[in-house]
Amino acid sequence: MSFNISKKYIQADPRKLADWQVADIAEENMPTVDQWRDKLGLKKDEIIPMGKLCKLDFIKIMERLKKRPDGKYIEVTAITPTPLGEGKSTTSMGLIEGLGKRGKNVGGCLRQPSGGPTMNVKGTAAGGGKSLLIPMTEFSLGLTGDINDIINAHNLAMVALTSRMQHERNYDDAELAKRNLKRLDIDPTNVEMGWIMDFCAQSLRNIVIGLGGKMDGFTMQSRFGIAVSSELMAILSIVRDLKDLRERLGNIVVAYDKSGKPVTTTDLEVAGAMCAWMRNTINPTLMSSTEYQPCLVHAGPFANIAVGQSSIIGDRVGLKMFDYHVTESGFAADIGFEKFWNVKCRLSGLIPNVSILTTTIRASKMHGGGPTVVPGRPLPPEYTKENLALLEKGLCNMTHLIGVIRKSGINPVVCINAFHTDTKKEIAMVRKYAEQAGARVALSEHWLKGGDGALELADVVMDACKEKVKLKFLYPLELPLRQRVDLVAKEVYGADGVSWTPEAEAKAKRFEADPAMKDFNTMMVKTHLSLTHDPTRKGVPKGWILPVRDILVFAGAKFLCPVTGTISLMPGTGSDPAYRRVDVDVKTGKVKGLF
């Protein structure tokens, strides 16, 4: 079954229309849930309708398709971006549309966007132009409730912690025993978790709670993070099933007692209730490109601190349902691809065929020393006029990251995400340097032309998928934490070495000596705007040392997170946020202004 694309959509020009307007046109003929079921060959009980959308019952689908061979596995990453982003989601959607134009059974899995970026300066991450995910409003404003369920489950753990601390303060051991409670003796100065909400709210980074009288809680310092930075979201992205989810939720460390022993959600007897809140989150949501190819959406972990990928569940289902399955890694290849390679592939056991390095001439000029790019301000002329010298100087970032992908054994494909200001000579220069670095190259105009603009990319990717892949991890799990970090710093970032604060090194030694942490994965925490820890340093800096100042522990996810630079779990809202332009048409009820 194929779906008809309207003449109105074909004639739509994304240079003259906002993304939400393009999406609105495409959604006029969007397939129904029943049509999707027929097209994808799904059984009636494998689809869970939810308004305009539906979830897929992955357990039932996996059981029915367990003997079907996996399709081709395609990962999308990028060079180190400008603050505007270089179009990984747009490229992912464009490739899906291009493969669809070639008549292939294709789909993908992207991350769910956070309300923080959606209402701030980054937008919805739904793609752009004619390479969009629809329905865009639902995608941008809560989808099928997964993030809301995670907020409730996470904050319930904090409710359990703070109420327990109040009761232990107010009652002696005998009174606690009457209430069937054992004293946990929680240290209020050593609380691992905070609260979460799904907006960028810098005023909540550091707070004091429990002000008032004896019955108003336990007075202590606390904090808020953005919802997608929660360990619960990290867990959702890596679990294999509901049993795995329940077990990992029970291992989350909420705080430590006064002797330094971890206090878990199991100790607080709240893990089961948290899992009840999250029971529906394990099923991916089915969405669509504007040209009506299927795309799953599942999980949305913070790429700075967590794995930064759509879920393993989503990829497992997609590889059974589609002959070509496209997945996306958050941020640039030094962060997103490195975590995809050394963490997600290790946990999933899935072997990718191709990694696409999304590249723009704009970003390469920035790495060559171009002026600072500021969201909300016009681009300086260096980025919109031909400047071969500036471009050539900055192509080092692209070639470095091609080398990183090749170290994994995965086939690299450079996608030149075309802008209308790019010139033929500039495009030719990027092709030359990418090919010399050992990558296939494709120019793609998917933003402007949708699938028709991504045919070269689709053809190059299909060709690359024919080659065998010998995936090799950067390090074995048996390697001690500090040696793993040293390898990532040198082989991926290009650092000369690593320095540790005394506090971070003491933690590292303790974790290395703990047998329970031998199988914990290493999840680097670093800025996405530079190969270094310093977001102002562009290109491929030389002669620098990576400083590690702390190590965060996600015991449920089994992540050790070495922290470099200054990374906040609660981003701030800028002076010109997107919410200033979002509104509702009161006659039709349609949302306008999303991007």
N, C-alpha and C positions, 0 to 999 in steps of 0.2 A: 504494500500500500504506500502511495506517495501522496503528499498533501500539496494542494495548489497554493501558489504564492500570488497574491493579488497584484493587479496592474498598478494600483496605487502605491504599493510597497516598492515595486520595481522602479517606479519613477521618483521615489523619494530621494532627496539629495541631502546626505548628512552634513554637507557644508552649510546648508541653509536651515537645518532643523536641529533642535536639541535632541539628545539621546532619548529623553522621555517621550518626545514626539514621534521619533522613529519607532520606538517600542509600542506606542499607542496604535500606530498604523498596523504593525505586524500582529498585534493582539486581536485585531478585528476578525481575523480568520484562524486564530490559534486553535489547534486540535483539541477536542474534548478528551476527557479521561477515557471514555470508551474507545475512541479512535486510537489513542495511544496504546491501549491494551491490545487492540487488533494488530496494529503495526508492529509492536514489539513481541507479539506472540505470548503474552502473559495470560495466566489464568485469572479468573475473576477474584479468587481469594488472595492473589498475590499483590493486589492493588488496594490501598487504603485511601479512599477519597477524603480530601480536606479542602473544602471550598473550591476555588479555581484550580487547586493543585492536588497532588496525591503523593503519598509515600509508597515505597515499595517494600514489601515484606521480604527482606533479604534472606532470612533463614529458609523460607519456602522456595524462593527462587534458586538459591544455592543448592538445595537438596535436589530439585528437579534437574538442574543443569550441571550437576557435579561431574559428570563424565564428558561434558563438552570441552574441547580444547580451548585454552585461553586465546584471546585475540592478541593483536600487536599492542604493545604497551609503550605509550609516548608521553614523555615528561616535558613540560614547558618551564623554562627559567629565563634569566635575563642577565645582561651586563649590569654593572653598578649603575643605578638610575639617578636621574635628576629628582628633585623633590616632587615632580609632576608624575613620576612613574613612566615606564616605557612601553606598557601595553601587553603584559603577559596574558591577562584575561581576554583582552581583545584578540590577541594572537591565537589563544586556545580556541575561542569561538570561531575565529576565521578559518582555522585549520579544520575544525569539525564541519563547517559549511563547505569548505573546498573539497574535502573528502566525500561529502554528501553529493556535491555536484559531479563527482567522478563515479557516482553510483555505488559507493561503498556503504556497508553497514557500519556506521560510526556513531560514537557517543563519547561522553566524557564525564568527569566529576570535578567540580570546582568547590571552593570553600564558601561557606555562608558569610556574608558581610556583617560587620559589627555596626551597630547604630552610632558608635562614636565617629568613625571616619565618614559614614553616610551623612551625618549632620554636621560635619566639620569641613575640612578642605580637600579630602581625598576622593570623596564620592563613594558610590556603591560597589565598585569593582565588578560591575555587571558586563564589562566590555565597553564597546563604544561604536558609534557610527552604525554600520550594517552588520557588525559582529557583536551582537548583544544577546544577553540572556533574558528571556521573558517568562512569565509576566514580571515586568521590572518593578512595579510598585510592591508586589508581594515579596519579591526577592530582597528589596531594600528595607522593608518595614516589618521585619519579624518572621517572614517565611511561614513555616508551620509550627513555630513555637519552640524550637530546640534551644535557642539561647535563653529564652525566658525560663525554660525548665532547668537549665544549668544555673541560672541566677538563683532560683528558688532552692535548688539542692545545695549549692555552695553556701548561701546565706543561712540555710537551716543548720549547717555544721557550726557556723559562728553563733547562732542562737543557742545551740546545745552547749557550746564552750562557755559562753558568757553567763548563761543561766546557771550552769554547774558551778562556776567560780563564785557567783553570788550565794548559792545555797551552801557551799562549803565554808564560806566566810560567816554566814549567819547561823549555822547549826554545828553542834559538836558531833563526834563520831556516833554516839548513841542515837541521836536524832536522825542522822543520815541513814543509819542502819534501818530505822523504822520505815524510811522511805525507799528502802532497798537500794541505797547508793553507797558506793565505796569511795572513800576520799582519794582523789587523784592528785591533790597537792600541786596544782598547775602554777607555773611561774608566770606572773603577769608581764614580766619583762622579756619573756622568751616565747612569744606567740608567733607561729609560723604563718598563719593565714590572716587575711583581712576580709573585708566585705567587698562585694562587686556590684557594679551597675554598668549598663551598656552605653555610656556616654563618656566623652572626654571632659573630665571635671577636675581641673588641677586643684581646686580649693578643697578637695576631699583626699588629697594624697596623704595628709597627716592630720589626724583628728583625735579628740578626746571623747570617750564615751562613758556612760554611767554616771553623769552628773546628776545631782539631786540627793534624795534620801536613801535610806537603807534598802528600800524595796525597788529602787530605780536602777538596779544592775550593779556591775562591778566597775569602778572608776579606773580607767587605764588609757594609755595611748593606743590608737588603732589606725586603720587606714582603709582606703578604698582602692581597688584596682579596676581596670576595665574588664568586662565580662569575659572576653576572649582570652585574657591572660590567666584565667582560672585553671588550676590543675585539672579540674573536671573536664574542661574542653580539650586539654591535652590528652586526657585518658580516652575521651570519645573518639579522637582521631586515630588511635592505635589499637582499640579493642577488636577482638574477633567475633564476640557474641555477647549475649546478656550475662552469661555466667562469668565471663572474663571481666565485664564491666562491674558486676557486683563485687568480685574479689578485689579488684583494684581500688574501688571506692572505700572498701574497708581498711585499706592500708595507708590511706592519706594521713600524714602527720599534721595535726592542727596546731599543736603547741608542744612544749616540753615541761616536765615537772621540775621541781626545785633541785632534784639530783641530776638533771640532764637527760632523763629517760623520755623517749617520745610518747606523746599522748595522741592516739589515733582516733579516727571516727568510730572504730569498733569499740574503743574504750569508752567513748561517749554514747554508745548505743544508738547512733544516728545513721549509720551506713545503709541500713535496710530502707529507711525512709527516704534517704537521698536517692537510692536506686529506684524507688517507687516514682519519684518525681521525674527521673530520667528514662523510665522504661520505654517511652516512645521515641526517644532521640536516636536509638540505634538504627532506625530505618531511614535510608536516604530519601530525599524529596526529588521527584521527577519534574524537570523543567524543560525548556525548549530554546533553541536558537531562534532568531527572527526568520530563519529560513526553514524552521520546523524539523531540525535534527534534535534528538533527545540528549539531554545533559542532566546528570544527577548533581545534587548539591548536598554535601554532608560534612559537618564539622567546620570549624573556623578558628583554629588555634593561632595565638599570637606568634608571629614568625620570629620576633626578636628573642623570645625566651623559650618557646616550645617548638614543636616540630615544624609548624608552619605549612602543613599540607592538608589537602582534603583527605578523607578518611581511608584507611585500609579496607574497611567494609565496602565503601563506594567503589574502590578500584577492583576489588574481588568480584563484585556483582557486575561491574561494567565489562570486565575482561571475559566474563561468561556470556553476556548479552550481545556484545559488539565485536566485530572483526578488527576494528581499530578503536582503541580506548585512549583518550587524551586526559592527562591529569596535570595539575599545575602546582608548582612550589612557590611559596611566598618569598618575596624580596629577590635579591640577586643570587647568582650561582654560588658565591662564596658562603652564603647562609642557607638559602632554600635548597639549592642542589646538594650542598654538602650534607645536609640533614636527610634529604631524600635518599642519597647514596648510602650513607653510613648508618642511618637509623631506620628510616621507613622500609627500605629494601631488606634490611637485615631482619626486621620484625615481621614483615609480610611474607618473605620468601619469594617475592615476585621479582622477575628480572626484566628491566626495561629494554626496549629495542633501540630507542632514539631519545636524545635529549636536545630540545630546541632552545637555542640561546637567542632570545629576543633582543634585537639590537636596533638602536636608532642613531641616526647621524647627529641628532641633537645632543644625546648623552655623550657620544664620543668627542664632540667638540668641547663639551664641558670638561672632560678628562684631559683635553689638550691645553687647558688653561683658559677656557672661555669664561665670560662674566658669570657671576652668581645667578642662579635661576631661583626666582621667588614665586611661589604659588599666588595667583591672583593679580600678578603684574605682567605687562606685556614682555615677551621675550626680547632680549637685546638683539640688534641686527646681526650679530655674529652667528646667530642660530638660524636665521631665515634667509641669509645670502650665502652664496658659494664661498667657502674658505677652505681650500684643500690643505694648506699648511696647518691650520688649527686641527682639522680632522685627522690628518696623518699622525700628528703628535699624540692624539688621544686614543688611537686605535689599540694602544698597548693594553688597555683594560680588557677589550674584547679578546685579544689574542691570549692574554693570560688566562682568562676564564675558559676559553676553548681548551687550553692545556689542562686545566683542572678536570673538565669533563672527560678528556681522553685518558687521564690517569685512572678513572673508574672502569675503563674498558667499554663504556657506552659510546655509541656513535653520535658525534655532535653534528647538528645542523644549525647554521646561522640563519635566522629569519630577519631580513632587513625590513622592519616595520616602517613602511613608506609614509612620509609626510609630503604634502604637495610642494613644499619649498625645497625638497631634496633635488639636487641636480644629477644629470647623467654621469658627470665626472666624479662626483662624490660617491654615488652608488658603485661605480666601477672600482673606486679605490677600496671601499669596504669589501667588495667581492675578492679583490686581489689579496688583501691581507688575511681574510678569513680562510681562503683556500690555501695560502702558504702556511697557515697554522694547522692545517689538517682537517678542515671542516667542509662539508657540503654547504652550499649557500643558495638561498632563494629570496627574491624580492617579492614582497606581498603587499597588495593594496586592499586588504580585507576591510579596513575601516571605511573606505569609500565605496567599495564594490561588493562587499560580502563574499560569498563563495566564489563568484567569478573572478574576484581579485586575488584569491588564494590558490588558484590552480597550480601555479608553479611551485608553491610551498607544498601542496598536497602531493605533487608528483615526486619532488625531491625526498619527502618523508617516506613515501611508499618505497622508493628505491633504497633508501637507507635501511628500511626495515628488513630487506632481503639479506643483509649481512648478519653473520653470527656475532653474538656478544659474549665476551668473557668477563663478566662482572667480577671485580676484585675490590674488596673493601680497603680503605686506607689503613686500618689497624684492626687487629683481633680484639675481641672483648676481654681477653686475658691480659691485655696490656694495661698497666697502671694508669690512673687518671691523668697524672701530670705528663706522662709520656704521650698519651693521646692528644692532649691539648697542644703539646709542643709540635706534634706532627701536623695537626690542623693549621696551626699558626704558620709554620714554615712552608708546607706543601700547598695549602689553599690560599692563605692570605699573603704569603710572600714575606713574612717577618723573619728577622734574624734569630729570634728566640722569644722566650716568655719570662716575665718577672712576676713574682707572687708577693702580695702583701703578707706579713707574718700571720695575720688572721686567716687569710685564704689558704696559705700553705699548711697551717695547722689543721684546718678542716680537710684538706686534700689527703694528708697523711692518715687522718682518722678514718676517712672513707675508704682509702686503699687497704687499710688493715681490717675492715669490717667484712667478713665473709658474706653477709647478707646483701652487700652492695656490689659483689663481683660481676653481676649481670646487668647492672644499671648502665643505661646508655648515656653518652656524653652529648649535652645539648648546649652548644655555645651561645652566649648572650652578647651581642655586638650590634653596633649601628649598621644599617643597611646602606648608608650613603657613602661608604668608603670601604676599601679592603682592610683598612686599619680600624682601630677603636675610635679614631678621631674623624667625625663626619666632614670636616673641612679639607681633608687630604684626598685628592682625586688621583686618577690615573692608576699607576702601579708604584707606590712609594717604595723607596729602598732605604736600608740602614735604620730600621726601627725595631722596637721591642714591644710585644703585646703585653700590657699589664692586666693581671687578673686580681681583682680586689675582693671578690667574695665567691661563694659557691652556694647556690640555692638547691634545695632538695625537694623533688617531687617523688615521694616514696610510692604513691599509688601508680603513677605512670612509670616509675623506675627510671627517672631522669636525674642526673647530676648536671647542674647548670652553672658553669664557670662564667662569672660576670666580668665583662671588660667595659671600660669607659663608663659613661653615665647613662643608664637605661632606666626609664621609669615604667612601672606597670600601669600607670594612669596617665595617658597622654593629656595634653592641654588643648583647649579649644582656641582657635586663632581669632584674629580680629574681624575676619570676613568669612564666617562659616557658611556652609551650604544651607543651613536651615533658614537663612534670611530670604531665600528664593523659593522655598518649598511651600506649597499651598494646595488647597482643594477647590476645584470647580464646584460651587454649591448647587449648580443645576444638574450636573452629571454625576457628581461624587467622585470624579477622577482626580488623582493626585498629579500635580504638575510641578516642574522645577527640579526634579531629581536628575542627577548626572552620574 
